[in-house]
């Protein structure tokens, strides 16, 4: 893990990149020994970007594992095994990967986004600048976000096994006195302005309903009168004329009620939007 010499560099890599990659690799080894796994991870990733090598991939996986990023560690170990098919520790690494994969379903995934971007820590351990993605053990964790010029923010999250949580935080600017503006920290919402009751809306809607019901009743009655002329029962000319006149009168009444229902229904719809504003005093400006 902490070997200083790097082997397996690509032959096409420029000499200057190889030298810088070696420096990054050595810096990563020193940071790893010092317990700064996040800094070591960044150094090994820089070395891998400049001059790809199996050793860098292995060390990247080790750092990710120490940081609790097991899914990423499994992926990096897999890349290491793919790039070093004859590695002497291949069997041991493959067995270790299997152990990590068995633990993955028990962990939870947490992604933290902060506006504006800030330094994030989980349970007091630095996690990097947002957005950050972490894999954590199930249970309660304390997420903290800190940025200069803003009030620090702490938020507790309760993670279930296998959960995938997206946590979005917004920081409040700090004033010179250390107190944020009231409007920035107050959660209360101003009460909505009082509106007038929709009395006439309900009256118009009721009239429309009555007219529609009456129209339907007269329409059915007119249809019955029309059917009576076709039932084959012998009737005198006067009786036939009477039934015919009744059908026409009821049909005309039905049409009249339908028109009234349409007009009052349209009035009810208009009043629904207009009536709350009638008689309501305008707000002071």
ABEGO torsion letter per residue (X at the ends): XABABBBGBBAABBAAAAAAAAAAAAAAAAAAAAGBAAAAAAAAAAAAAABBBAAAAAAAAAAAAAAGBAAAAAAAAAAAAAABAABAAAAAAAAAAAAAAAAAAABBBBBBBBOBBBBBBBGGBBAEBOBBBBBBBBEBBBBBBBBBGBBBBBBBBBBBBGBBBBBBBBBBBBBAAGBBBAAAABABBBBBBBBBBBAAAAAAAAAAAAAAAAAAAAAAAAAAAAAAAAAGBBBBAAAAAAAAAAAAAAAAAAAAAAAAAAAAAAAAAAAAAAAAABGBBBBBX
